Amino acid sequence: MGKIVFVIPYPNMTELILSIIREQDDNTWEFETIMSIGVRSIIDRDFKSDVIIARGVTAVALKRRFSYAQVVELPVSGYDIMHAVKECLGRFNDRKIGVVGSYDMIYGATSIEKLMDVELLILEVNDEEDAEPSILKLKQQGIRTMIGGVIACEIAQRLGMNSLYVESGREAIYYALNEAKRVAIIRRQEQERAEQFRAILDYSDEGIIAVDAKGKINLVNRVAIKITDLQDGVIGSSIKKALPQLDLGKVLASGRGEIGEIQMLNNHQIAINKVPIIIAGETSGAVATFKPVDAIRELEGKIREKIYRRGHIAKLKFSNILGNSKIIKDTIAIAHEFSQVGSNVLIVGETGTGKEVFAQSIHNGSNRRKGPFVAVNCAALPENLLESELFGYTEGAFTGAARCGKIGLFELAHLGTILLDEVSEIAPKLQGRLLRVLQEREIMRLGDDKVIPIDVRIIAATNKDLFQLMEEGVFREDLYYRLDILKLAIPPLRERGEDIMLLMNYFFKLYCVRFNKDYKEISQGAQNKLMEHAWRGNVRELRNIAERLAVLSKGSIVDLQEIEVALARPKGSQKSTVKYKSSSLNMEYIIRVLQETDYHYSKAAAKLGMSRTTLWKRLKQFDEGKQIE
């Protein structure tokens, strides 16, 4: 636990101390005794201990000399003085006795006079240099007998006086030992707290400055010195003169804190908190904590990256795009150019051409590659759910909202890229909110009134003609021109015939390995059939066929018959859907179907036998008061 040093004035005390230590049977402490009369012999000693126990003038001198050490004074009890007075009466038969010692040593001696019918002349001495003149003065006053410490007794003997030193009793040593342990434990705890506090100050990423009630600086950490350019010797200076911009005087005067203020400090834009220190209802000081806004933004980015990404990572790069045809190589080259800038990108292409592969590659080729890549299929969610997913919501924003709210996909994509796949399917109402995000680069969660700035690159993808939808009034014109800045057209597989077998062989081998199947060559006849196929599903369809062949192929080679079987559409696959003529659909029926599908536009359009585009067009005509034919 620690080390305790006893400075003892006479040898007989050693055995008494050791016996008390043995009684306590505490092996967690280390003890040492040093014999010293006064402090001259130990004044230059380095006490490597937690606590020093000493008595009388020696204890007072040690406290003055060793300010770093904890000194516990070995008390002299009234009983110890009474015992010494009684012994003086028996040995010297003198009822006029001088008592010399430190304040703690002679405290309470006056009360002994009446009890023992003696006259005591008490003299307080706290310094060895003052001891001899003081004792000489006692002799001149007619005192022939004196009791006190060892030093005082030696001086009295030299002056021809009777003397008897006061011994510390067992109780006093027991008390001093326990007090020393208590002091050592408290000191160790204080040192630990001080080290913790110092570590907090030195390794905090915020600047910290504290002042007392008069505005004098009493604490500054290293970050504060770096931000403010203060000098190391600023402790004790007036905060008003050193850093008038902080205006801590206002907090000291009002006793009210100022939280989350933004201000300029030495050419740094900082976020600062200023709070008063209140003790017993009175302001005894104030503390300012501050941090550069740039550092907060950087930390925000790291938090979003580490906490919120949750798998929002782009895994594919341009090197993952397979193809030797000129058209696909030209498309990759254009996409690579797009990746070097931050403008919005509109990717158009038929279903299955690999629009998301190009979106991920553009992201990974950009300076946002370390940020999140968030992809959302705008056709997969109904309008109200898509809105809450994109923008997030607060607690209680709507029935069924999560208790603590939810962060939106735009926030998740901060400092990264968001892919709005099938952007053509976004409902007109939501198109307006999306337009505001593109214009202002800020969002507002559902149920909230706070604006959240975001830094997001937007890539939109569609398999429809957005310009035609705009002409039909289904897609907002202003949103179209916000999205159609950099347009990337992905060629269909039928326009890149020389890549068909390259892709087929790649995916066929991939699935053979995955399913632990033997890889087989594809016959020429089978290859010709694959080259002639329309590939309406493009690369996605080709990949499905490759997986089907890896599972079902039985022979030593993949022949024409197996390819025909793999490409054939199963009988009865043509879905029988009763189509209604547009003229037979009145608005009442359309509204009923929308209600039945919980306003899921894709499901409603399918049930009505029309496209979502046609459905929105008819709803818009209804809103404008036009007659639906």
N, C-alpha and C positions, 0 to 999 in steps of 0.2 A: 504493500500500500504506500509506504514511504519511509523516510529516515528522520529520526528525532535525535538531537544532540543535547546532552545535559552539560551545562557549564557549572561545576560545583566548586564551592569555596573551601571545603574541607574534606579530607579523605573518608571520614566515617560515613559520609552520605552515600558513597558508592554502593555499599552492601545493602543499604536500605532500599535504594532505587532498584537494584537487581532483584531483590526479594519481591517487590511489588510487581515488577515485570513478569516474574515467574508465576505469580498468583494469577495474573490475567491470561497467561497461556495463549498469547496472540502471536503467531508466527509470521503474520503479514507485515510486521514492522521491523525495521532495523534500528538499533540503538547504539549510541556512543556516548561515553562520559569523558569530559575534559576537565582536568583540575586547573583552576586559575583563580588567583586572588587579584581581583580587579581585571582590567581589560588590556593593560599594557602588553602582556605576554601573548595575547591572541588578536591584537588589533589588526595585524596583517594576514591573519589566517583566512583561507577561503573555505567558508562553511558550505559544503555540498550536502545540504539537508533541506527538508521541507519545513522544519520548525526547530527553533533553539529555545531551550528552557534555561533560564538564568534567574538570579536573585538580586534584589536590591539595586545598588548603584551599578553593578555589572550589567544587569538587565537594561537599565536606563541608557547606559553607554552603548550597549549593543544595538538598541533600537535606533539611536542616533547614527551610529557608524554604518550599519548594514540595513539600508532602507529596503533592499530587495528581499530580505529575509523576514520571516514571521517569528517574532520573539514573544514567548509566553513567560510571564513573570511568575516565579515560584513564590507563592504567597507566604507571608509570615502572619500566622493567626494570632488573635488575642491570647489564646491559650499558650502559644509559644512564648509570647512576651511575659505572660504571668509566670510561666515556668522559669524563665531567665531571671525575673525580678525576685522570685522566691529563693532561687539559688544564691543571688547576690546578698540577700538578707542573711542567709545562713553562713555564707563564706566571708562576707566583709562587714556584716552588722552595720550597714549604712542605709538609712531610710531616705536619703536624698540622692536620687539616681538620675543620671542623664541618659536619654534614649536617642540614639543617632541612627539615621537611615533614610532611605527613599520614602516618598509619600506612601506608597503601598505597604511599606514595611512598618511604618510607625502609626498607620491609620488605626484608630480605636484605642491607642495607648492611654489617652487621657482618662478613659472610663475606669482604668485599673487603679488609679490613685485612691479612690474612695473604697474600693473593694479590699485593697491590701494595706490601707493606712500608710501609704508612702507618698513622698513628694517626687514627682517625675518632671524633669525639665526636658522637653521634647525639642529636637532640632532636626529639621529636614535637610538632608544633603543628597543631591542628585549628581554630583560630579566629584571624581577623585581629587581634583585639584583644590576643591573647596573644603575637603574633609579636614585636613590638619588645622587650618585657621579657625574653622568652626569649633573643633574639639578644644583647641587652645583657649577659645573664648569661654567655653564651659568651665574649664579649669580656673580661669581668672574669676569666674562667678562663684567659685567655692565648691564646684562639683569635683568629688574625689573618686567617684565610682561611675562607670558607664557601661551600658549594654548596647550592642549593635552588630553590624556585620564584621567579617574577619578583618577587612582593611581598617575600619574604625577602631577595632580593638587593638590592632598592632600600633596604630598611631597613639592611642591612649597610653599604652604600655611605655612607648618611647618618652611620653610626657610625664611619666611617673604616676599615672592614674591606675586605679583598679579597673579591670575590664572583664567582660564576659560576653562571648558572642551568642547570638540567638540562633538556636538550631531549628531547622524546619522539621516539623513532625511528619509522621506517616500520612496523616490525612491531607496535609498540604501537598506532599509529593504525589499522592494518588489523584488529587484534584488537578494538579498541574499536568500530569501525564494524560488524563482524559481530555483536558482542555486542549492540549497540544495535538492529540489525535483529531479532535473535532475541527480545529483550525486547519490542520493539514488536509483533511478531506474537503472542507469548504474551499480552501485555496486551490486544490486540484480541480474541483468542479468549476471554479471561476476561471481557471486557466483554460480548461476545455471549452467553456462557453466563449471565452475571449478569442480562442483560436477559431472556433466555429464562426463567430461574428466577423473576425478578420478575413476568413476564407470567403464568407458570403460577400463581404465588401470588395475584396480584391478580385474575385472571379465572377462577380455579377456582370452581366452584359449591359447593365444600366449605370449611368452616372448617378452618384449619390452625394449630396451635400447636406449637412445638418448644421444648424445654428442654435445658439442659446437664446434666451428671452431678450437679450440686448442686440441680437443680430450679429453676434460674433461667431465666426466659423469655428466649429469644434470637431468636424469630421468631413473628410473628402476622400473618396476612393480613387483608384488609378484611372478608371474609365472617365470619371468626371474631369480629372486633370487633363486627360487627352482631348476630350471634347471642348473644354473651356479654355485650354492653354494656360491654366493657373500654374503658379509656381509651387514647389513642394512646401515652402515655408509659409503657406497661406493661413495655416491654423492660427486662430486668434485675431485675424483681420476682420474688418467689417464687411459683411456681404454686400452692403449698399455700395461700398467703394470698389470691392473686387469684382462683383458681378451685378451691377444695378439692373440688368435686363431680367433677372430672376424675380425681382419684386417680392421677395419673401417678407418684407416689412408689412405688406398688406395682410398676409396670412397671420403674422404675429399680432397685428392690431385687431383683426376681426375674429380670430380663433376658428375660422371656417376654411375648409380645404378647397382646392381648385383642382379638379380631376380632368384629365384628358385634353388639356390645352395644347394647341399647336402654335409655336412661336419660333422666331429666328434667334439663334445664339451663336455668335462668332461664325457667321456664314453657314451655320448648320440649321436645317429645319428640324426641330425636335418636337417630340410628344412628351409633355411634362406633367407630372403630378406634384402638387404642393399641399402638404398636410401639416396641421399644427400638432405639437406634442402637448397633451393636456394632462396635468397632474393635479389632483385634488381640486379640479374645477378651474385651474388657472393655466394659462398658456406659458409653458416653460421653454419653448423652443419650436422649431419647425424643421421639416425634412423635405427636400426636393429630390425626386427621382426623374430621370429623363433619358431619352434614347433617340438617336437620329431616326427620322422617318424612313430613310432608305434602308436602315437595318431592319426595321419592322416589316417593310415590304419583302425583304429577302427572307426573313424568318417565316412570314406568311406563306411564301412560296414553298419553303421546305416542309412546313406543316401540311399544306395541301398535298404535296408530293408523297409524304410518308404516311399520312393518315387517311386521306380521302381517295387516293387513286384506286385502291382495291381492285387491281386487275385492269384498270383502264390504260393499257399499254399497247402501243402499235408494235406488232411482232414482225411485220413484213417490210421488205425493202425492195428497191428497184431490181436488185440482183435476184429476187425471188420470182420475177415476172419472166416466164418462159416464152420464147419466140424468136425465130430468125427472119420472119417476113419484114419487108421494108416498112410496112404500115405500122406494125407494132413497135419497131425500133424508133420510128419517127414520133410515135405517141409517147414512148418512154422519154425521149429527148425533150419533148415539150413539157412533160410533167416534171422533169428534173429542173428545167428553167423556172417553172412555177414554184418549186420548193425553195428557191433562193430568195423569194420575196414574201411579204406577209399579206398580200391581197386575198380577198375571197375567191374561192374556186368553185365553179359549177361543172360537175362531171356528168356527162350524159352518155347513155349507152343502153343497149338492150339488156333484158334480164340475163344474169349469168355471165356477163362479159368481164367481171372482175373490178367493178367500180370501187369497192372498199379496199381491194389490194392496192390500187393506185392511190387512194386517199391515205392509207397507212404509209406508203412509200414516200409520198410528198411530205408527210409529217416527219418521218425519220430522216429525210434529206434536208430538213429545215433547221434553223437555229432554235426551234422549239422541241427538238427531239428528246430533251431531258424532261419535258413536261408531259402531262397526261394526254392520252388520245381517247376521247369519249365518242362512241358511236351510238346513235339512236335511230331506230326504224320508225319513222313518223307514221307509217300506215299500220303499225302493229298495235297501237293504243287508241282508244277513243279520245275525243277532243279534250274532255275535262281531265282525264288521267294524263294525257300527254302534256298538258299545260303545267300540272303540278310536278311532273317529272323534269321538265325543262327548267322551270323557274324555282322549284322548291316551295315550301310552305311553312308557316309558323304553327305552333300548337293551337288547336281549336279553329283552324282556318276553315274547316268544313267537317261535316259528319264523317267519322272514320279516320280523321287525320291522326298521324302518329303523335303520341303524347309530347314528345320533345321537338316536334317539327321535323323537317327533312331538308337537307341541302339539295339544290337543284343541279342538273347536269351541266348547265352553263358555269356554275360556280366550281364544279368538279374539274372542269376543263380549263380553269384559270391558268394562264401562262403556257397553255398547250393548244390543242386543236379539238374542235367538235365536228363530227360528221353527221349531217342531217340527211340520212338516207331516205329515199322516196319523199323528198321535200314537196313534191306536187300534191301529196295527200294531206297536207296541213289545212285545216279548216280556215275559212276566211277570217273569223274572229281572231284566231291565233296568229294568222299572218301579220296582223297589225302589231301584236306584241313583239313578234320576231323582228319586224322592221325597226322598231324602237331600239332593240338590242344592237342591230347592225349600225344604226345611226349614232347612238349615244354611248355604246359600249358599257352599259350598266343594266342591271336587272333589279326587280323588286319581287320578293317572295309573296306568294298568295297569303292574304291576311295580314300583311305587314305594310308599314308606311316608310320604311327605310330603303334608300337606294344603295345598292352594292355595286361598286365599279368592278369590271372584269376586263381581263386582257386575254382575248380568245381569238384564234383564227378559225373562220368558218369555212368548211367545205360542204357543199350541198351536192347531192347525187339524185338523179332521176332517170327513169326509163321512158318518160313521156316528153312530149314537145311542150315545154313551158311557155314558149312564145304563143303557140296556138291556144293554150289554156288562158293566157293573158288576153288574147284577142276575144275569147269567148266570155271574158269577164269573170272567170273562175279563180284566176290567180292574179294577185294585186300587181299592177304595173310597176309601182315604185319599188316593191320587194323584188320583182324580177330583175330590174336594172341594178339593184344592190347586190344581187347574187351573181349575175352574169357579167362579172368583171374579167376573170380568166376562165375561159371555157375549154374543157378537155373532152373531146369526143373519143370514146373507146370503141374501136372497130369490132363488129360482130365476127364470130369465128368463121363464117362462110367467106369473109373477105380476106382471110389470112390462111388460105388452104394449105400452104406449105408448113404451117405450124400444127396441123391436125395430128399427124402421126408423131411428131415430136412430143406433143402433149399426151397423146394416148399411150405411147411407150413409157413415158415418165410416170403417169398415174397408175398404169397397169403394174409396173414393177413395184411401185410404192405399196399397192394393196396386196400384191403377192407376198411381199416381205411381212406386211402387217398380219396377214392371215396364215402365215407359215405355209404358203402354197409355192409349187414350183413355177418358175417363170417360163413362159412359152413364147415362141415367135408367132407373129401374126401373119397369116398367109397373104400373098399378093392380092388374091381375090377378095379377101376380107378387108385388106387395106383400101382397095378400090371402092368397096361398099361404104367404108367409113368416109372416104373423100367425097362421095356423092351425097351423103346424108345432109339434110338441110340444117341441122343443129340449131333448132329454134331456141333451145335453152342454152346455147353457146358453151363456154368452158364448163359451166356448172353441169350441164347435161352430159358433156363428154366425160367428166370426172365420175358421174354416176354410172355411165356405161362401163368405164374401166373397172370400177368396183364390182359391178355385176358380173363382168367377165372373169375377174379374179376368183369370185366365189363359185360360179357355175361351170366354167370351162373344164372339160374332162379329157380331151384328147392330148396328143403330144404337141399339137399346134392349135392355134385359134383359127378355125376355118370360117368360110363364108356363112355356113349354116348357123354357127354359133353367134356370128355377128348379127345375122338377120333376126334370130330369136331375141338377142339382147336389145335390138333396136325396135322390135315390133311393139305396138301398143296393145295391151290386153283387150280382149273382147269385152264389151260392156263398159269400157272406160269412158265412153262419151257420156257425159253427164246430161241427163234429160232435164232440161229446165224449161218450164213454161214461161215463155216471153210474152210480156204484155206490150201491146202497141202503146206508143207514147200517148196517142190521142185518147186511149181508154183510161189513162191514169189521171184522176183528179187529185187535188191537193189534200182532200180529206183522207183519201186512201194512203197517200204518201206519208202524211203525218202519223197515221195509225201504224204503218210499218216501222217508222222511226221509233215510235214509242215501244213497239214490241221488241225491237233490237236495242233498247236503251240508248238510242241515238248513236249507235255504232254505224257510221256512214258506209263502211265497206260492206257490212252484213246487210244493211238496208238496201244498198244498191244491187247486191247480188239477188236478194229476194224479189226486187222489183224488175230484175232483168235488164238493168242498165249499168253504165259505168258510174263511178263516183263523180266524175266530171259532169256528166249529164245531170246527176242528181243535184249537185250544187248549183248548176246553171238554172234548173227548174225552181229551186228554192229561192234563188236570187230574183228570178222573174216574179215569183209570188210576193217577195218583200217589196218589189218596186210597183206592185199593183197591176202587173201585166197578166193577161188571160193566158192560161196554159192551154194550148190546143190539144 
